[in-house]
Amino acid sequence: MLHKIPEDLRKSLTSSKAALATWEDITPLARNEWICWVTSGKKAETRSIRIKKALSKLKGGMRRPCCWTGCIHRSK
């Protein structure tokens, strides 16, 4: 199942050329995992923190969320 990119993540990505460049270079599956990781946080505060971390990691060239089991929807 591919996730639709939420508006808050989209806005954050477009604010950083480096993060957006990595985002555009990764596979759809990798994008899906970033989206799922960000949106799987239960609280708005957690989601906000994850968006900031995702931007930082993508700016650094990280292609997938680290230390995360992956999208829980992948096997469905």
C-alpha positions in Angstrom: 0.0 0.0 0.0 1.5 3.3 -1.0 0.7 6.3 1.2 -0.2 9.7 0.0 2.3 12.4 1.2 0.6 14.6 3.8 0.6 18.3 3.3 2.8 19.1 6.3 5.5 16.8 5.1 5.2 18.1 1.6 5.6 21.7 2.7 8.6 20.8 4.8 10.3 18.9 1.9 9.8 21.8 -0.5 11.4 24.2 2.0 14.8 22.3 1.7 16.5 21.8 -1.7 18.8 19.2 -0.2 16.1 17.1 1.4 13.9 17.4 -1.7 16.8 16.3 -3.9 17.2 13.1 -1.9 13.4 12.6 -1.8 13.2 12.8 -5.5 16.1 10.4 -5.9 14.8 7.6 -3.6 12.4 4.8 -4.7 8.7 5.0 -4.2 9.0 2.3 -1.5 11.6 4.4 0.4 9.3 7.4 0.2 6.4 5.3 1.4 8.5 4.3 4.5 9.3 7.9 5.3 5.6 8.8 5.0 4.5 5.9 7.2 7.2 6.6 9.8 6.2 10.3 10.0 2.4 9.5 10.1 2.6 6.6 12.5 3.3 8.9 15.4 0.2 9.1 17.6 0.6 12.6 18.9 0.9 15.8 16.8 4.1 16.6 18.8 5.7 13.3 17.8 4.7 13.8 14.1 6.3 17.3 14.2 9.5 15.9 15.7 9.6 13.1 13.1 9.1 15.6 10.2 12.1 17.6 11.5 14.2 14.5 11.9 13.2 13.3 8.4 14.3 16.6 6.9 17.6 16.4 8.7 18.2 12.8 7.6 17.2 13.4 4.0 19.4 16.5 3.8 22.2 14.2 4.9 21.4 11.8 2.2 19.7 9.1 4.3 17.4 7.1 2.0 15.3 5.2 4.6 14.3 5.8 8.2 16.9 4.3 10.5 16.1 1.9 13.3 12.5 1.3 12.2 11.0 -2.0 11.2 9.4 -0.5 8.1 5.9 0.2 6.9 3.4 -1.9 8.8 1.1 -1.8 5.7 3.7 -3.4 3.4 2.4 -7.0 4.0 -1.2 -6.1 3.5 
